[in-house]
Amino acid sequence: MPRPYVLLSAAVSLDGFLDDTGPDRLLLSGPADFDRVDEVRAASDAILVGAGTIRADNPRLLVNSAERRAARVAAGRPEYPLKVTVSGSGDLDPDARFWHTGGEKVLYTTDKGAARAAEALDGLGVDVVPAGPDLDWHVVLEHLYDVRGVRRLMVEGGGRVHTQLLRLGLADELQLALAPLLVGQPGAPRLFGPGPYPGGPAGRLRLAETRPVGDVVLMRYVPTAPGTGPYASAADRYWLALACELAGLCPPSRTAFSVGAVVVAADGTELARGHSREGDPVEHAEEAALAKIDPADPRLASATVYSSLEPCARRASRPAPCARLILDAGVRRVVTAWREPDTFVPGADGNGILTAAGADVVVLPEYAAAAKAPNGHLLP
């Protein structure tokens, strides 16, 4: 299902802490970075923090700049972004500043926590939404997208929330402000907890930007490790967007589609890319990409192929269609934007060939327009 673009925002010390163990919040950022965060908030449709952050920091989560708020209103948006929190227990303090400042608020909680939260927050105008027996982040994000119209979600903490979203492959971007401080206190909260992350210890995020902001350094990272199974991760969207852009490199043709393809290892390493008619007039994108990889490369077994169009099921120009080439290469996961129409090959079902052989096929129709109009989609 479509979901918002999820941006994780945090400031950490040089030794990786979000705060110290004192009674007051440790201010890691300076005035310049606080203003940057305010700008990011103003550009967001919603801002989310966990209930633990509300208890520990008692934040207001406002857009502080009057000029930025006025610009939002002039653009037809609410003065303040939607304020969102999540709580498994529903145990929340109705006197917290979060509920009494800014615009609309919504709480996502468990089925059991919903009754408790509704009673505690009665009269405050908070939309309490149950998200399953256990708090299900997929349900939360889908509800924000479909019901609340949120397209860009800024997540400001805490570490547990950041950890969960990154582990699930639901974070599209990490904005990390590195502060020139050393906390060094056992028991102080850290940005991320231990556990399995996409791509494992070898998975490397892509550095999208780095720049000084006052005395801190802003680093923007984009996850690159593909998802697993039938669920789409943030990185899947990144790589499929790239495949759609590669389709724009195809020489024009009246008898074939323009398609781009990328093969990516489980740790996020790009193994190869290709596009239709790259080497000769009848070459397909997946074929071009796979031909650049050593067939004995062990990474193929856990790799993902991203193709702007469903891999072909039949073709007259080659002995094997692309769906078969993918399976013969050992790949068992494919992400694509749209199904092949009957324009050139009636009844094509490359996805059916792949799934019948045990491969996972993920279709992201929100990228279909970009796949059909190469160069019409820009990477985030």
C-alpha positions in Angstrom: 0.0 0.0 0.0 1.2 3.6 -0.6 2.6 5.3 2.5 4.2 8.6 3.4 7.8 9.5 2.8 9.3 8.8 6.3 12.2 11.0 7.4 13.9 10.2 10.7 15.4 13.2 12.4 17.8 13.2 15.4 20.7 14.8 17.0 23.4 12.7 18.7 26.7 13.2 20.5 30.0 12.1 19.1 29.7 8.9 21.1 26.2 8.1 19.9 23.9 9.3 22.7 20.6 11.2 22.4 20.7 12.6 25.9 22.5 12.3 29.2 21.1 10.8 32.4 20.4 14.1 34.1 16.9 15.4 35.0 16.9 18.1 32.2 17.1 17.5 28.5 20.6 17.8 27.1 20.6 20.3 24.2 22.8 18.7 21.6 22.1 21.2 18.8 22.6 25.0 18.6 20.5 27.8 17.3 21.3 27.2 13.6 20.3 23.6 13.8 17.2 24.3 15.7 16.2 26.6 12.9 17.0 23.9 10.3 14.7 21.5 12.2 12.0 24.1 12.2 12.3 24.4 8.5 12.0 20.6 8.1 8.9 20.6 10.3 7.3 23.4 8.2 7.9 21.3 5.1 6.2 18.2 6.6 2.6 17.1 6.7 3.0 15.5 10.1 5.5 15.2 12.9 5.7 12.0 15.0 7.3 11.1 18.3 6.8 8.1 20.6 5.0 8.3 23.9 8.3 7.8 25.7 9.6 11.1 24.2 6.4 12.9 25.4 7.0 11.5 28.9 10.7 12.3 29.0 10.9 15.6 27.1 7.4 17.0 27.2 7.8 18.6 23.7 5.4 21.0 22.0 6.5 20.0 18.5 5.6 23.3 16.8 6.7 25.3 13.8 8.2 28.2 15.7 8.7 30.6 12.7 5.7 32.8 12.1 6.9 33.3 8.5 6.9 29.6 7.9 3.5 29.1 9.4 2.2 31.9 7.2 3.7 30.3 4.2 1.9 27.0 5.0 -1.4 28.8 5.3 -0.8 30.7 2.1 -0.2 27.4 0.4 -3.6 26.1 1.6 -2.1 23.9 4.3 -2.9 23.9 8.1 -0.8 26.4 10.1 0.8 23.5 11.9 1.6 19.9 10.8 -0.5 17.1 12.2 1.1 15.9 15.5 1.3 12.2 15.8 2.3 9.9 18.6 2.3 6.1 19.2 1.8 4.2 22.4 1.4 0.5 23.0 -0.2 0.9 26.4 -2.3 4.0 25.9 -1.0 5.3 29.2 -0.6 9.1 28.5 -0.5 12.2 30.6 -3.4 14.5 29.5 -1.5 17.5 30.9 1.5 17.1 28.5 2.2 20.1 26.3 1.9 17.9 23.2 -1.9 17.9 23.5 -2.4 21.6 24.2 -0.3 23.3 21.5 -0.4 23.3 17.7 -3.0 21.9 15.5 -4.6 18.5 15.2 -3.3 15.5 17.0 -3.7 11.7 16.5 -2.6 8.8 18.7 -2.0 5.3 17.3 -2.2 2.6 19.9 -3.1 -1.1 20.4 -6.6 -2.4 20.5 -6.3 -2.7 24.3 -4.7 0.7 24.7 -7.4 2.5 22.7 -10.0 2.5 25.5 -7.5 3.6 28.1 -6.2 6.4 26.0 -9.7 7.6 25.0 -10.6 7.9 28.6 -7.3 9.7 29.6 -7.5 12.2 26.6 -11.3 12.7 26.7 -12.2 16.3 25.7 -8.9 17.1 24.2 -10.0 16.5 20.6 -7.4 13.8 20.0 -8.1 11.2 17.3 -7.4 7.8 18.9 -6.8 5.1 16.3 -6.3 1.4 17.3 -3.6 -0.2 15.1 -4.0 -3.9 16.0 -3.4 -6.3 18.9 0.2 -5.1 18.7 1.2 -1.7 17.3 1.6 -2.3 13.6 3.7 0.3 11.8 2.3 -0.7 8.4 -1.2 0.0 9.6 -0.1 3.4 11.1 1.6 4.5 7.9 -1.2 3.4 5.7 -3.8 5.2 7.8 -1.7 8.4 7.8 -1.5 8.2 4.0 -5.1 7.2 3.2 -7.1 8.8 5.9 -5.0 11.8 7.0 -3.5 12.6 3.6 0.1 12.6 5.0 2.7 12.5 2.2 5.7 13.5 4.2 6.2 12.4 7.8 9.0 13.7 10.0 9.9 11.4 12.9 11.7 13.1 15.8 12.1 10.2 18.2 12.8 8.6 20.4 15.4 5.9 19.8 12.9 3.0 20.1 10.7 4.5 17.4 13.7 5.2 15.1 15.0 1.7 15.7 11.7 0.0 14.8 11.1 2.0 11.6 14.7 1.4 10.4 14.6 -2.3 11.1 11.3 -2.7 9.2 12.8 -0.9 6.2 10.2 1.9 6.5 12.6 4.9 6.9 13.2 6.7 3.6 15.8 9.1 5.0 17.9 9.7 8.1 18.8 13.2 9.0 21.5 13.1 11.7 22.9 16.1 13.4 26.3 15.2 15.0 27.0 17.4 18.0 30.5 18.1 19.3 29.8 16.6 22.7 30.8 13.4 24.5 28.2 12.1 26.9 30.0 9.0 28.2 27.3 8.0 30.7 26.2 4.3 31.0 22.5 4.0 30.7 22.1 7.2 28.7 19.7 6.7 25.7 21.2 5.9 22.3 19.8 6.6 18.9 19.5 3.0 17.7 19.2 -0.3 19.7 20.7 -3.7 18.9 19.1 -6.1 16.5 18.7 -7.0 12.9 18.7 -4.2 10.3 18.2 -4.5 6.6 21.3 -5.7 4.9 22.9 -6.8 8.1 26.2 -5.4 9.5 27.5 -5.1 5.9 24.6 -3.0 4.7 25.8 0.6 3.9 23.4 3.6 3.7 24.0 6.0 0.9 25.3 9.4 2.0 23.1 12.0 0.3 24.4 15.2 1.9 26.8 16.5 4.5 27.2 20.1 5.6 28.0 22.1 8.7 25.1 23.8 10.5 26.6 26.0 13.2 28.9 23.8 15.3 27.1 20.5 14.3 27.4 18.5 11.2 24.3 17.5 9.3 24.4 14.1 7.5 21.6 12.8 5.4 21.5 9.1 4.7 19.3 7.0 2.4 18.8 3.2 3.1 19.9 1.0 0.2 19.4 -2.6 1.4 16.4 -4.1 -0.4 13.4 -5.5 1.4 12.7 -9.1 1.9 9.8 -11.2 0.7 6.6 -9.6 -0.6 6.9 -6.4 1.5 8.3 -3.2 0.0 10.9 -1.3 1.9 12.0 2.3 1.5 15.1 1.1 -0.3 12.9 -0.8 -2.8 11.3 2.5 -3.7 14.6 4.2 -4.2 15.9 1.5 -6.5 12.7 1.2 -8.5 12.8 5.0 -9.0 16.3 4.6 -10.4 15.1 1.8 -12.8 12.4 4.2 -14.0 15.0 6.9 -14.7 17.2 4.4 -16.6 14.3 3.8 -18.9 14.9 7.3 -20.2 18.2 6.2 -21.7 16.6 3.7 -24.1 16.8 4.5 -27.8 13.3 5.3 -29.2 11.3 2.4 -30.6 7.9 1.9 -32.1 7.9 -1.8 -31.5 9.1 -2.2 -27.9 8.8 -0.6 -24.5 11.5 1.5 -22.9 12.6 -0.3 -19.7 15.3 0.2 -17.0 16.6 -2.4 -14.6 18.9 -2.6 -11.6 20.2 -5.7 -9.8 21.0 -5.1 -6.1 22.6 -7.4 -3.5 21.0 -7.9 -0.1 23.4 -5.5 1.6 22.4 -2.7 -0.8 25.4 -3.0 -3.2 24.4 -2.3 -6.8 25.6 -5.3 -8.9 24.6 -4.0 -12.3 22.1 -1.8 -14.2 20.8 -1.9 -17.8 18.2 -0.5 -20.1 16.4 -1.7 -23.2 18.3 -1.7 -26.5 21.5 -0.9 -24.6 23.7 -3.2 -26.6 21.6 -4.1 -29.6 18.1 -3.2 -30.9 16.4 -6.2 -29.3 18.2 -6.3 -26.0 15.9 -6.1 -22.9 16.8 -4.2 -19.7 17.0 -7.2 -17.3 19.0 -9.1 -19.9 21.5 -6.2 -20.2 21.9 -5.9 -16.5 22.3 -9.6 -15.7 24.8 -10.0 -18.5 27.2 -7.7 -16.6 27.3 -10.0 -13.5 29.4 -13.1 -13.1 26.9 -16.0 -13.1 28.8 -17.5 -10.2 28.4 -14.5 -8.0 26.9 -15.9 -4.8 25.1 -12.6 -4.1 22.6 -13.3 -6.9 20.7 -15.8 -4.7 19.7 -13.1 -2.3 19.6 -10.2 -4.7 16.6 -8.2 -6.0 15.9 -7.2 -9.6 14.2 -3.9 -10.1 12.5 -3.4 -13.4 10.3 -0.5 -14.5 8.1 -3.0 -16.4 7.1 -6.6 -15.6 9.8 -9.0 -16.9 8.8 -10.4 -20.2 7.2 -13.9 -20.4 7.7 -14.5 -24.1 9.9 -13.1 -26.8 10.8 -14.0 -30.4 14.2 -12.4 -30.4 15.9 -14.6 -27.8 15.7 -18.2 -26.7 14.6 -17.2 -23.1 12.4 -14.4 -21.8 13.6 -12.1 -19.0 11.5 -13.9 -16.4 13.4 -17.1 -17.2 16.8 -15.3 -17.2 16.1 -13.9 -13.8 15.2 -17.4 -12.4 18.2 -19.0 -14.1 20.5 -16.4 -12.5 19.2 -17.6 -9.1 17.4 -14.4 -8.2 14.2 -14.9 -6.3 12.9 -11.4 -5.7 11.6 -8.9 -8.3 10.2 -5.4 -7.8 8.4 -3.7 -10.7 6.1 -0.8 -11.4 3.5 -2.1 -13.8 2.2 -5.2 -15.6 3.0 -5.6 -19.3 0.0 -4.6 -21.4 -1.1 -6.5 -24.5 0.5 -3.9 -26.9 3.2 -6.2 -28.3 2.7 -9.6 -26.6 -0.9 -10.5 -25.8 -1.5 -12.3 -22.4 2.1 -11.8 -21.1 2.5 -12.9 -17.5 6.1 -12.7 -16.5 5.1 -12.2 -12.9 3.2 -15.4 -13.0 6.3 -17.3 -14.2 8.3 -15.8 -11.4 5.8 -16.5 -8.6 5.2 -20.1 -9.9 8.9 -20.7 -9.5 8.8 -19.5 -5.9 10.1 -15.9 -6.5 8.6 -13.0 -4.6 7.2 -10.3 -6.9 6.4 -6.8 -5.5 4.4 -4.4 -7.7 4.5 -0.7 -6.8 1.8 0.9 -9.0 2.6 4.4 -7.6 5.7 4.3 -9.9 3.7 3.2 -13.0 3.4 6.8 -14.3 7.2 7.3 -14.0 7.8 3.9 -15.7 5.5 4.8 -18.6 7.0 8.2 -19.1 10.8 7.9 -18.7 12.6 10.9 -17.1 9.3 12.0 -15.6 10.3 10.8 -12.1 13.0 12.4 -10.0 14.9 10.5 -7.2 14.3 11.8 -3.7 
